[in-house]
Amino acid sequence: MAEKILDLQNLTKVYEGNTVLNNLNLYVRKNEFITLLGPSGCGKTTTLRLIGGFETPTSGKIFFEGQDITNLPPYKRQVNTVFQKYALFPHLNVFENIAFGLRLKKVSESEIKERVKKMLALVNLTGYENREISSLSGGQQQRVAIARALVNEPKVLLLDEPLGALDLKLRKEMQTELKKMQQALGITFIFVTHDQEEALTMSDTIVVMNGGTIQQIGRPEDIYNEPKNAFVAEFIGESNILDGIMLDDCLVEILGQKFRCVDKGFNQNEPVDVVIRPEDILVTRENNGKLEGYVENVTFKGVHYEMIINSSEFHFKVHSTKMEPVGTKVYLDVEPENIHIMKKVK
């Protein structure tokens, strides 16, 4: 396992009596692409600003490669930040925007030219050296902002929703480009977003946050397939969340029917939340499913149909490449490995 580069210990941040971060503990490994994911106001940008030195925690410590940097000013930290609005200098051309930090450090002119040239190639802007910022598209401006941050050779790059201003097609392209850059450079990226697809696409590790606390940390596959609670299940992808009773290990009762599952360690007859993803529900017209229902609505989504199926007064959301017409009586079933059991939050 790669060694830690950042270690956030018991971080709390209070603004005017409002606790934005509450005793947050998190470590980041070297060369990791980690994403802080959550709704607006959950504390993810505050966490990023604390790491960057733009804010000071009310309590807690920040360690960088084992050294306490809690009160170190931003310019002394080995991190750089790419903001959502890029903050490029309109009076400087592309070359000078990228070179700005190097000139502040009084790097030699020959080295500046070499490093800026390297960065332009990395972000696919070779030949744009003399272009004015106002002449660039949103995607090109974003690449300049990334190059300006990377040219200083930070050990950690902080990205605060940098794709938010781009259109959908360009966002998807830049998701791929950012991941390629991170892998090519071998440095740590800490990315902030409220977009679950971005997080799932790019991350090695996802940190799901809500209300100033961490809800779950894990690989994208684990976060999606094994959510720890109802908030994570609803925020990451779409889910059907039902009340259930854990009858025994690997046996749960849902809507009055018994289903085999793969979860263990619950008390007998313990009330639980049951998560079933829309794509994991098997739909058939044959009477061989455990639940029966009627199709109430069908929406074509491009690669699949989304059906709302009313079964025992629960409205299941189902994704399938096969459509059943509205009003059709259908039967539903779920494979054991696709039923996810969670403890109820008291």
C-alpha positions in Angstrom: 0.0 0.0 0.0 1.3 3.5 -0.9 2.4 5.7 2.0 0.3 8.6 3.2 1.0 12.0 1.8 -1.8 13.8 3.7 -3.4 13.1 7.1 -6.3 15.1 8.3 -6.9 14.5 12.0 -10.0 15.5 13.9 -10.7 18.5 11.7 -13.5 20.8 12.8 -14.5 24.0 11.1 -17.1 26.4 12.6 -18.3 29.5 10.8 -20.3 32.0 12.9 -21.6 29.2 15.2 -22.3 26.9 12.2 -20.3 23.6 12.2 -19.3 23.0 8.6 -16.9 20.2 9.3 -17.4 17.9 12.4 -14.3 16.0 13.6 -13.3 14.8 10.2 -10.5 12.1 9.9 -9.1 11.3 6.5 -5.8 10.2 5.0 -4.7 10.4 1.4 -2.1 8.2 -0.2 0.7 9.2 -2.6 -0.2 9.1 -6.3 -3.9 8.6 -5.5 -6.9 10.2 -7.3 -9.3 10.8 -4.5 -12.7 12.5 -4.8 -14.6 14.4 -2.2 -18.3 13.8 -3.2 -21.4 15.2 -1.8 -24.2 17.8 -2.0 -23.8 21.5 -1.7 -22.9 22.5 1.8 -21.6 19.1 2.9 -18.1 20.4 3.7 -16.1 19.1 0.7 -14.9 22.5 -0.5 -14.1 23.6 3.1 -11.9 20.5 3.4 -10.1 21.4 0.2 -9.5 24.9 1.4 -8.1 23.7 4.7 -5.7 21.4 2.8 -4.7 24.3 0.6 -4.2 26.7 3.5 -6.9 29.1 2.5 -8.7 28.4 5.8 -7.6 27.4 9.3 -9.4 24.7 11.2 -11.2 25.6 14.4 -9.6 22.5 15.8 -7.7 19.5 14.5 -4.4 19.0 12.6 -3.2 18.6 9.0 -0.1 16.6 8.3 1.8 16.6 5.0 4.4 13.8 4.7 4.4 13.6 8.5 4.9 17.3 9.1 2.3 19.5 10.8 1.2 22.2 8.2 -2.0 23.3 10.0 -0.9 26.9 10.2 1.4 27.0 7.2 0.5 29.7 4.6 -0.6 28.5 1.2 2.5 29.6 -0.7 4.7 27.4 1.6 2.6 24.2 1.0 3.5 21.7 -1.8 0.0 21.9 -3.2 -1.6 23.9 -6.0 -5.3 24.6 -6.6 -7.4 24.7 -9.8 -10.6 26.6 -9.1 -14.0 26.3 -10.8 -13.7 29.7 -12.3 -10.0 29.2 -13.3 -8.9 32.6 -12.1 -6.7 33.2 -15.2 -5.2 36.6 -15.9 -6.9 38.2 -18.9 -4.1 40.6 -19.6 -1.6 37.8 -20.0 -1.3 35.4 -22.9 -1.4 31.6 -22.5 2.4 31.3 -22.0 2.6 34.0 -19.4 -0.4 32.6 -17.5 1.3 29.3 -17.2 4.7 30.8 -16.4 3.3 33.2 -13.7 4.2 31.0 -10.7 7.6 30.2 -12.0 8.4 33.9 -12.4 7.4 34.5 -8.8 9.9 31.9 -7.8 12.5 33.6 -10.0 13.1 30.5 -12.1 15.6 31.0 -15.0 14.1 32.0 -18.4 15.4 28.9 -20.1 13.9 26.6 -17.5 10.6 28.5 -17.7 10.4 28.0 -21.5 11.2 24.3 -21.1 8.6 23.7 -18.3 5.9 25.7 -20.0 6.5 23.9 -23.3 6.2 20.5 -21.5 2.9 21.6 -19.8 1.4 22.8 -23.1 2.1 19.4 -24.6 0.6 17.6 -21.6 -2.7 19.6 -21.9 -2.8 19.4 -25.7 -2.2 23.2 -26.2 1.0 23.2 -28.1 1.1 26.2 -30.4 -1.2 28.2 -28.2 1.6 30.1 -26.4 0.7 33.5 -27.8 -3.1 33.2 -27.7 -5.1 35.6 -25.6 -7.2 34.1 -22.8 -10.3 35.7 -24.1 -9.9 33.9 -27.4 -10.0 30.4 -25.8 -13.0 28.1 -25.3 -14.0 27.1 -21.8 -12.3 23.7 -22.2 -9.0 25.4 -23.4 -9.1 27.8 -20.5 -9.5 24.9 -18.1 -6.5 23.3 -19.6 -4.4 26.5 -19.1 -5.5 26.6 -15.5 -4.4 23.0 -14.9 -1.1 23.6 -16.7 -0.5 26.7 -14.6 -1.0 24.6 -11.4 1.1 21.6 -12.6 4.0 23.7 -13.9 5.0 24.4 -10.3 5.4 20.6 -9.8 3.2 20.3 -6.7 3.1 17.0 -4.9 -0.7 17.4 -4.5 -3.1 19.1 -6.9 -6.4 20.3 -5.5 -9.3 20.6 -8.0 -12.5 22.4 -6.8 -15.2 21.4 -9.3 -13.1 22.5 -12.3 -15.4 20.9 -14.8 -18.6 22.7 -13.6 -18.6 25.4 -16.3 -18.2 23.0 -19.2 -20.9 21.5 -21.4 -21.7 17.8 -21.0 -19.7 16.5 -24.0 -16.6 18.5 -23.0 -17.0 17.5 -19.3 -16.9 13.8 -20.3 -13.8 14.4 -22.5 -12.0 16.3 -19.7 -12.8 13.5 -17.2 -10.8 11.1 -19.3 -8.0 13.7 -19.8 -7.6 14.5 -16.1 -7.3 10.9 -15.2 -4.7 10.4 -18.0 -2.7 13.4 -16.7 -2.8 12.2 -13.1 -1.5 8.7 -14.2 1.2 10.2 -16.4 2.4 12.6 -13.8 2.1 10.2 -10.8 1.0 12.9 -8.4 -1.9 13.0 -6.0 -5.1 14.6 -7.2 -7.8 15.7 -4.7 -11.0 16.4 -6.7 -14.2 18.0 -5.4 -17.5 17.4 -7.1 -21.2 16.9 -6.5 -21.4 14.9 -9.7 -21.6 11.2 -8.9 -20.7 10.2 -12.5 -17.5 12.2 -12.4 -16.5 10.6 -9.1 -17.2 7.1 -10.4 -15.4 7.7 -13.7 -12.1 9.2 -12.4 -11.5 8.2 -8.8 -9.3 5.6 -7.2 -11.0 6.4 -3.9 -14.3 8.2 -3.2 -15.1 10.0 0.0 -18.9 10.6 0.3 -19.7 13.5 2.6 -22.9 14.9 4.1 -23.5 17.4 6.9 -19.8 18.0 7.5 -19.1 14.3 8.2 -17.8 11.4 6.1 -20.5 8.8 5.3 -18.3 6.3 3.4 -14.9 5.9 2.0 -14.1 3.3 -0.7 -13.3 2.3 -4.2 -16.0 3.4 -6.8 -17.2 -0.2 -7.2 -17.6 -0.6 -3.4 -19.3 2.7 -2.9 -21.8 1.8 -5.7 -22.4 -1.9 -4.9 -22.1 -1.8 -1.1 -23.5 1.5 0.2 -23.1 1.9 4.0 -26.4 3.8 4.5 -29.5 5.1 2.8 -27.9 8.5 2.1 -25.0 6.9 0.1 -27.3 4.6 -1.7 -29.6 7.4 -2.8 -26.7 9.8 -3.6 -24.6 7.4 -5.6 -26.7 6.2 -8.5 -30.4 5.4 -8.3 -31.8 3.0 -5.8 -35.0 1.3 -4.5 -34.8 1.5 -0.7 -37.3 -0.7 1.1 -38.0 -1.6 4.7 -37.1 -5.2 5.5 -36.8 -7.7 8.3 -33.6 -9.8 8.6 -35.0 -13.2 9.4 -31.6 -15.0 9.6 -28.2 -14.8 8.0 -28.7 -14.5 4.3 -32.5 -14.4 4.5 -34.5 -11.2 4.5 -38.2 -10.5 4.3 -39.3 -7.7 1.8 -42.9 -6.8 1.2 -44.1 -10.0 2.9 -41.8 -12.3 0.7 -38.6 -14.1 1.7 -35.5 -13.4 -0.4 -32.1 -15.0 -0.2 -29.2 -12.5 0.2 -25.5 -12.6 1.0 -25.4 -10.5 4.1 -24.7 -11.8 7.6 -24.2 -10.6 11.2 -27.6 -9.0 11.8 -29.9 -9.9 14.7 -32.8 -12.2 14.0 -35.9 -10.2 13.1 -33.9 -7.0 13.0 -35.5 -4.2 11.0 -33.2 -3.2 8.1 -33.0 -1.0 5.0 -32.8 -3.0 1.8 -31.2 -1.5 -1.3 -31.9 -2.8 -4.8 -30.5 -1.0 -7.8 -33.0 -0.5 -10.7 -30.8 -2.5 -13.2 -30.7 -5.5 -10.8 -34.5 -6.2 -10.9 -35.5 -9.1 -13.1 -38.9 -8.5 -14.8 -41.0 -11.2 -16.5 -44.6 -11.8 -17.5 -44.3 -15.4 -16.3 -45.5 -16.2 -12.8 -42.1 -17.2 -11.5 -41.1 -14.0 -9.6 -41.6 -13.5 -5.8 -43.4 -10.2 -6.3 -46.1 -9.2 -8.7 -47.0 -5.7 -9.9 -48.3 -3.5 -12.7 -46.3 -1.2 -15.0 -47.4 2.4 -14.3 -45.0 4.4 -16.4 -42.3 3.8 -19.1 -39.6 6.3 -20.1 -37.0 5.7 -22.9 -33.6 6.7 -21.6 -31.5 5.9 -24.7 -29.6 2.8 -23.7 -32.4 1.4 -21.5 -36.0 1.9 -20.5 -37.0 3.2 -17.1 -40.2 1.5 -15.8 -42.1 2.4 -12.6 -43.7 -0.8 -11.4 -46.3 -0.8 -8.5 -45.9 -3.9 -6.3 -47.6 -4.2 -2.9 -47.9 -0.4 -2.9 -44.1 0.1 -3.4 -43.2 1.8 -6.6 -40.1 0.1 -8.0 -37.8 1.9 -10.4 -36.6 -0.6 -13.0 -34.0 -0.2 -15.7 -34.1 -2.7 -18.5 -33.3 -3.0 -22.2 -36.7 -4.7 -22.6 -39.8 -2.6 -22.3 -43.1 -3.8 -20.9 -46.1 -1.6 -21.8 -48.0 0.5 -19.3 -50.7 -1.6 -17.6 -48.9 -4.9 -18.0 -49.0 -7.4 -15.1 -45.4 -8.5 -14.4 -43.4 -10.5 -11.8 -40.3 -9.3 -10.1 -37.3 -11.1 -8.7 -33.7 -10.2 -7.5 -30.6 -12.4 -7.4 -29.2 -12.8 -3.8 -25.9 -10.9 -4.6 -27.9 -7.9 -5.8 -29.8 -7.4 -2.5 -27.8 -5.1 -0.2 -28.8 -5.0 3.5 -28.0 -1.9 5.7 -28.6 -1.2 9.3 -31.3 1.4 9.9 -30.0 4.7 11.1 -31.5 5.6 14.4 
